[in-house]
Amino acid sequence: MEDTKKFRILSIDGGGIRGLIPAKVLMELEHELEKTDPDKKLYEHFDLICGTSTGAILAIAIALGIPASDLVDFYKINAKMIFPKWYLSVVPTKARAFVTSIYSNKALRSKLEEVYKSANGGRTPLLLDLKTKICVPSFNGNDGQINVFKTRHHADYIRDYKLPAHDVALSSASAPVYFPPHSFSFSNEHGSGKNINMIDGGIFANNPSLIGILEATEKLGHKFSEISLLSIGTGKGKHVIKTGWKPKDMWYWLFPKPRLLDIVLDSQAQITEQYINFLKRLCEKTNDPFNYLRIQYDMGDATIDLNSSSKKDLERLEAIGDELTKNNLLNIINFLKIK
C-alpha cells in the first residue's frame, strides 16, 4: 500500500452485537492489506479512528494493534457472556421496571480490560498508549452534556489521555436500558479523577463520521479536500410504527428488547449519512471535495437485535460481513489508494 497525503479517517457505527459486521469487514481488509505490506498494522492505514458504542470497542482495539480477526472472535466467543439469556428468564416480566438495566456491565468491563491489557504488554492501557488518534463519543449523564473522548493529538486535550482505555470504551457502550451508566475512577502517574454516569454515545452520534470530519478540519487544520472518510455501519433495519403505537404496552418498547432505543440509534446513523452526503455535495460546489465511502447493510424487516447472542444470529451477522466484503473490498482497497 502506497503512502498518500490524504488524512484517512475510519468511522465505525454503534450497534451492540452487530459490531461483528464491521469486525468481519475489517478482518478481510486487514488480510488483503497484509498481502502488499505485511509489516503494516491496520491502524497504520488510518490517521484517525472514530467509534461509537460497539464501534468504540473496535476503534480502541484497532488503535492498540489488536488484529481484526481477534475482534471477530471476541464477539463470537463472548456474546452470551455480554448478553446472557438466563437473566431475562429469572426476572419476572413486570419486575423488570424496578431493575436499573437488563444486563450488568461487570463481565464486559472485565473482558475489555483483559483483552486490551494483553495487547499492551500486560499493562492496563490508557488512551495515551493508543497508537493512532481516536475519537469516542459518550454522553455525560452527570452534567447532561455530550462528550467525546480523544487521544492527546491536540494541545487542548489535557485530560482524556490519562483515562483507562477499557473504561472509555464502556462509557461509550453503556446503552440505556441495556446496561447501567458507567462510573469509574482513575489514578495513575499522569493524574487522577472520576467520571460519573457515562452512557452510550449513540444517543447523539451512533454514526460518528461527522465527529471525524470536524476533528480533522476544525482541530487538526486539514482542508476538506485532504480528507478520505471510510464509514462502516452495523446494519440498518426497517422500523415500522403503526397508528396508535400498538401494542399499547411499555414492555414492548423497553423490555426485554428496547425497541425504542433501537429506533433512536438507527435513525441517528441514517441522518448522519444524509448529512455527510449533503456536506460532500456542498464541498464539491466550492471546489473543496472530500472522499467518502459508506459501507452499510440493509436488513429490512429482518433486523437482528442489538442484544442477540443466539448461534443463528451470530452466524447471520458473520455472513452479512462476508457479503459486504465480497461487494465492497475492492472499492475499499482502491479508496485507500486515493491520493
C-alpha distance (Angstrom), angle and dihedral (degrees) to the residues before:
residue distance angle dihedral
M1 . . .
E2 3.81 . .
D3 3.76 119.1 .
T4 3.80 113.8 -113.1
K5 3.78 136.1 -165.6
K6 3.77 91.8 -123.0
F7 3.80 119.6 113.5
R8 3.78 99.5 -126.7
I9 3.79 120.4 -152.5
L10 3.80 126.3 -169.7
S11 3.80 114.2 -160.9
I12 3.82 122.9 -171.6
D13 3.80 123.2 -168.6
G14 3.78 127.3 -134.9
G15 3.78 119.5 -109.9
G16 3.80 114.8 137.7
I17 3.79 114.0 -125.0
R18 3.80 88.3 0.6
G19 3.79 86.2 79.5
L20 3.79 81.8 91.8
I21 3.83 87.2 78.9
P22 3.84 98.1 61.8
A23 3.82 89.6 36.7
K24 3.80 89.0 58.6
V25 3.81 93.0 46.4
L26 3.80 91.2 48.9
M27 3.79 91.6 47.8
E28 3.80 91.3 56.6
L29 3.81 90.8 43.5
E30 3.79 90.2 51.5
H31 3.80 91.9 50.7
E32 3.80 91.3 50.5
L33 3.81 93.8 47.7
E34 3.80 91.0 49.9
K35 3.81 90.1 61.1
T36 3.80 91.1 69.1
D37 3.81 99.2 27.2
P38 3.82 110.4 22.1
D39 3.80 95.4 172.2
K40 3.80 94.8 54.6
K41 3.80 118.2 93.9
L42 3.79 121.2 -140.6
Y43 3.80 93.4 -109.3
E44 3.81 89.9 57.5
H45 3.79 89.7 67.8
F46 3.83 90.5 63.4
D47 3.80 133.4 58.2
L48 3.81 94.7 -160.6
I49 3.80 132.6 19.1
C50 3.81 120.7 -162.2
G51 3.78 121.8 -170.4
T52 3.78 136.3 170.1
S53 3.81 126.0 -157.1
T54 3.82 106.3 -38.9
G55 3.81 84.4 8.5
A56 3.81 88.5 57.7
I57 3.80 90.1 54.6
L58 3.80 89.0 52.7
A59 3.82 95.4 42.1
I60 3.80 93.7 53.8
A61 3.79 92.3 43.7
I62 3.80 92.0 51.9
A63 3.81 90.5 46.4
L64 3.81 87.9 55.1
G65 3.78 90.5 54.3
I66 3.81 96.8 -108.3
P67 3.83 109.9 157.6
A68 3.80 113.7 -111.3
S69 3.80 89.4 -128.1
D70 3.81 88.0 64.2
L71 3.80 89.1 52.1
V72 3.80 91.2 54.5
D73 3.81 87.5 53.6
F74 3.81 90.0 46.8
Y75 3.80 91.5 63.7
K76 3.79 96.2 40.1
I77 3.79 95.2 47.7
N78 3.81 99.2 39.5
A79 3.82 102.9 36.8
K80 3.79 94.8 101.8
M81 3.80 91.3 43.8
I82 3.80 91.8 53.2
F83 3.81 95.2 40.7
P84 3.83 106.3 26.2
K85 3.80 114.1 -169.7
W86 3.76 94.9 -154.4
Y87 3.82 91.9 68.9
L88 3.78 93.6 69.4
S89 3.78 93.2 46.2
V90 3.79 94.9 57.3
V91 3.81 97.8 44.1
P92 3.82 112.1 75.3
T93 3.79 111.5 -120.2
K94 3.80 97.2 -117.4
A95 3.82 91.1 44.9
R96 3.78 92.6 63.3
A97 3.80 91.3 82.3
F98 3.79 87.6 69.6
V99 3.80 93.8 51.2
T100 3.82 115.4 92.1
S101 3.80 92.6 -137.6
I102 3.77 141.1 -7.1
Y103 3.81 93.3 -114.8
S104 3.77 138.2 28.7
N105 3.81 115.3 -122.5
K106 3.80 95.4 -149.4
A107 3.80 97.0 95.6
L108 3.80 92.4 45.9
R109 3.81 92.2 48.6
S110 3.80 91.4 50.0
K111 3.80 92.9 47.8
L112 3.82 93.0 48.2
E113 3.79 91.3 50.4
E114 3.81 90.4 48.9
V115 3.82 94.3 49.0
Y116 3.79 94.6 44.5
K117 3.82 93.2 45.9
S118 3.78 91.7 52.7
A119 3.81 88.4 57.4
N120 3.79 92.1 49.4
G121 3.78 102.6 54.5
G122 3.79 94.2 -88.3
R123 3.82 93.5 -57.3
T124 3.79 122.6 117.3
P125 3.81 102.4 -107.2
L126 3.78 123.2 -130.6
L127 3.78 123.0 -155.3
L128 3.80 83.4 -99.5
D129 3.81 88.4 68.2
L130 3.79 95.9 57.2
K131 3.77 114.4 112.6
T132 3.80 98.3 -139.6
K133 3.79 137.7 27.2
I134 3.79 117.5 -79.2
C135 3.81 139.4 -177.0
V136 3.80 119.3 -160.1
P137 3.83 120.6 -177.0
S138 3.80 121.1 -143.2
F139 3.80 134.4 160.0
N140 3.79 117.7 -123.4
G141 3.78 104.5 -138.0
N142 3.80 90.7 -176.1
D143 3.80 94.9 67.7
G144 3.80 100.9 13.8
Q145 3.81 94.8 -117.0
I146 3.78 132.9 130.4
N147 3.77 113.0 -114.3
V148 3.81 134.8 -165.9
F149 3.80 117.2 -163.2
K150 3.80 111.9 -145.1
T151 3.77 139.1 -177.8
R152 3.81 118.3 -116.4
H153 3.80 96.0 -86.3
H154 3.80 96.3 126.6
A155 3.80 133.4 47.1
D156 3.82 90.4 -119.4
Y157 3.80 93.2 61.1
I158 3.78 103.9 87.4
R159 3.82 104.6 146.0
D160 3.79 117.0 31.8
Y161 3.80 94.6 67.7
K162 3.81 88.2 68.4
L163 3.82 93.5 61.2
P164 3.82 124.8 102.8
A165 3.79 108.8 -105.7
H166 3.80 95.0 -133.7
D167 3.81 91.8 53.6
V168 3.80 90.5 51.1
A169 3.81 90.7 50.7
L170 3.80 92.3 48.9
S171 3.81 91.4 46.3
S172 3.80 88.4 59.9
A173 3.81 94.2 40.9
S174 3.82 99.9 50.1
A175 3.80 96.9 108.4
P176 3.83 113.0 -166.3
V177 3.82 113.3 -100.9
Y178 3.82 91.5 8.8
F179 3.82 95.2 64.9
P180 3.82 134.7 9.2
P181 3.83 118.9 -105.9
H182 3.78 109.9 -83.0
S183 3.80 119.3 -118.8
F184 3.78 122.4 178.4
S185 3.78 143.0 164.6
F186 3.78 125.8 -144.6
S187 3.78 133.7 -164.9
N188 3.79 124.5 173.1
E189 3.80 141.3 133.2
H190 3.81 89.9 -71.3
G191 3.80 97.3 53.8
S192 3.79 144.7 -74.3
G193 3.77 139.1 -104.9
K194 3.77 146.9 128.7
N195 3.79 138.2 -105.3
I196 3.79 118.3 -158.3
N197 3.81 131.6 -158.9
M198 3.80 99.9 -8.4
I199 3.81 113.6 177.5
D200 3.79 139.1 -174.7
G201 3.79 114.8 -52.2
G202 3.79 87.5 -147.6
I203 3.79 91.1 86.0
F204 3.81 87.8 76.2
A205 3.82 105.7 10.8
N206 3.79 112.2 22.7
N207 3.79 85.3 149.4
P208 3.83 102.4 43.7
S209 3.83 95.9 -169.9
L210 3.81 94.4 112.7
I211 3.79 90.2 51.6
G212 3.79 88.6 56.2
I213 3.80 93.5 50.1
L214 3.80 92.9 47.3
E215 3.80 91.3 47.9
A216 3.79 92.1 50.9
T217 3.80 95.1 47.3
E218 3.80 107.0 30.8
K219 3.80 100.6 34.4
L220 3.78 104.9 24.3
G221 3.79 97.5 36.3
H222 3.79 100.3 -126.0
K223 3.78 122.8 150.3
F224 3.79 117.3 -121.4
S225 3.80 88.5 -114.7
E226 3.82 89.5 61.3
I227 3.81 93.1 58.2
S228 3.80 128.3 97.3
L229 3.81 111.7 -176.9
L230 3.80 122.4 -166.0
S231 3.81 109.6 -171.6
I232 3.81 120.5 -172.0
G233 3.80 121.4 -167.4
T234 3.79 131.6 -158.3
G235 3.78 96.7 -132.5
K236 3.78 128.8 -76.1
G237 3.77 126.1 -124.6
K238 3.77 135.0 -154.7
H239 3.79 109.9 -112.4
V240 3.79 113.4 -165.9
I241 3.81 118.0 -170.8
K242 3.78 113.2 -168.0
T243 3.79 127.3 -150.4
G244 3.79 112.9 -70.9
W245 3.81 95.4 21.4
K246 3.81 90.2 -94.5
P247 2.91 130.2 -138.5
K248 3.79 88.5 52.2
D249 3.76 95.0 -146.9
M250 3.80 128.7 111.1
W251 3.79 89.3 -147.1
Y252 3.80 90.1 66.5
W253 3.81 91.3 56.5
L254 3.79 99.9 38.7
F255 3.82 113.3 20.1
P256 2.96 137.1 85.4
K257 3.81 92.5 -17.2
P258 3.82 110.3 29.3
R259 3.81 96.6 -140.7
L260 3.80 93.2 169.6
L261 3.81 91.8 59.2
D262 3.80 90.4 45.8
I263 3.82 89.4 56.7
V264 3.81 91.5 49.6
L265 3.81 93.5 49.9
D266 3.78 94.3 43.9
S267 3.80 92.9 47.3
Q268 3.80 92.5 49.1
A269 3.79 91.5 52.9
Q270 3.80 91.4 49.0
I271 3.81 95.8 49.3
T272 3.80 90.8 48.2
E273 3.79 88.9 54.7
Q274 3.80 88.8 54.0
Y275 3.81 91.6 47.1
I276 3.80 90.7 52.6
N277 3.80 91.9 50.2
F278 3.81 90.4 48.8
L279 3.81 91.5 49.0
K280 3.80 90.1 48.4
R281 3.81 91.6 53.4
L282 3.79 90.4 47.1
C283 3.81 92.1 51.0
E284 3.79 90.3 48.9
K285 3.81 89.8 56.6
T286 3.81 90.1 53.7
N287 3.82 92.9 46.5
D288 3.81 91.8 -113.4
P289 3.83 101.4 106.3
F290 3.79 124.3 169.0
N291 3.78 127.8 -153.8
Y292 3.79 116.7 -110.4
L293 3.79 133.3 179.4
R294 3.80 121.7 178.4
I295 3.80 119.6 -165.0
Q296 3.80 112.2 -166.0
Y297 3.81 138.7 148.9
D298 3.81 123.8 -141.6
M299 3.79 108.9 -140.4
G300 3.79 93.4 -178.3
D301 3.80 112.7 -165.6
A302 3.81 92.4 -21.0
T303 3.80 95.0 79.3
I304 3.79 117.5 167.3
D305 3.80 111.9 -134.0
L306 3.79 116.9 -113.4
N307 3.81 89.9 -124.0
S308 3.78 99.0 45.6
S309 3.79 117.6 131.1
S310 3.80 102.8 168.2
K311 3.79 119.1 130.3
K312 3.80 90.1 -124.4
D313 3.81 93.8 55.5
L314 3.80 93.4 43.8
E315 3.78 89.8 52.8
R316 3.80 90.4 49.1
L317 3.80 91.8 49.7
E318 3.78 90.5 51.5
A319 3.81 89.8 48.4
I320 3.81 89.9 51.3
G321 3.79 88.8 52.6
D322 3.80 89.1 51.2
E323 3.81 91.2 49.7
L324 3.80 92.8 49.8
T325 3.79 89.7 48.3
K326 3.80 93.0 50.3
N327 3.79 91.5 50.9
N328 3.80 99.3 39.2
L329 3.80 113.2 23.6
L330 3.80 95.3 94.5
N331 3.82 89.9 47.2
I332 3.80 90.4 51.6
I333 3.80 92.9 48.6
N334 3.81 91.4 50.0
F335 3.79 90.0 44.3
L336 3.80 91.4 56.9
K337 3.80 89.8 51.3
I338 3.81 93.5 59.1
K339 3.80 111.6 119.3
